[in-house]
Amino acid sequence: MQDNISAKIGLILSFSLILVWGARVPVVRIGRIAGQYAKPRSSSYERVGDREVLSFRGDNVNGLDINDRTPDPERLLRAYFHSATTLNYVRGLLSSGFASLNHPRGWSLSHVRSPALKREFSEIIDALGDALDFSRTIGVDANTIPYERGGAHNTLAEVDFYTSHEGLMLDYEQALTRSLPVPNGNSKASSSSSPSPQSSPAPTAYYNTSAHFLWIGDRTRQLTGAHVEYFRGIRNPIGIKVGPTMQGEELVRLLE
């Protein structure tokens, strides 16, 4: 399992490096990881052979085997364990120097089928290596200890990485929602002047702590539905899946 996680993170880092190198713009890295264990279904039942069984709603709810379709609340606890374990592994991976630009060839592309993509990435790595060698030659960061050898955090050694999933199971998402202080500079209630001893307490807001970025799916975007109401109340960056069935007027009303 950890090899799969490392491969996925490496693939995201590789693609982000290609975008940064080619477009010369910052890239926000978001992974659909550590939480996507539930699946929306249009029907509560499905027919498998000559049997009508409950639909598979993801490992959060029931099993893929047709004899394991009874919803089991214990699966929610296991899903939380796997999510937390995955997040801890990703944190450890990124803080160990895995994301360092000094050795990007460690981001395996063995599962990428396109020879052209592999070749393009290798060319970028070669050019990046030349640029870093040149920087070291002229003394840039000459007195800086590399992060991998105990030095301070720096842009060459690590990246910001964010997690995301569809906020489908509201009971689960609500249990992981917390009222937390709004970071400085992100609140309309904050003042630019120095706070006085009599200043009011720092403002708080509700954050979903199961992921950084959540979205509303195509089946749960009803204007009067519980999912839209829940998403209205959290401060996380959020998204809405816009499919071919959505009308323009409906999208405007959702955004409002």
Salt bridges, closest charged atoms under 4 A:
GLU46 OE2 - ARG69 NH1 2.68
ASP68 OD2 - ARG75 NH2 2.81
ASP126 OD1 - ARG105 NH2 2.37
ASP133 OD1 - ARG136 NH2 2.66
GLU148 OE2 - HIS103 NE2 3.44
GLU158 OE2 - HIS153 ND1 2.55
GLU173 OE2 - HIS165 NE2 2.90
ASP218 OD1 - ARG221 NE 2.93
GLU229 OE1 - ARG232 NH1 2.95
GLU250 OE2 - ARG221 NH1 2.45
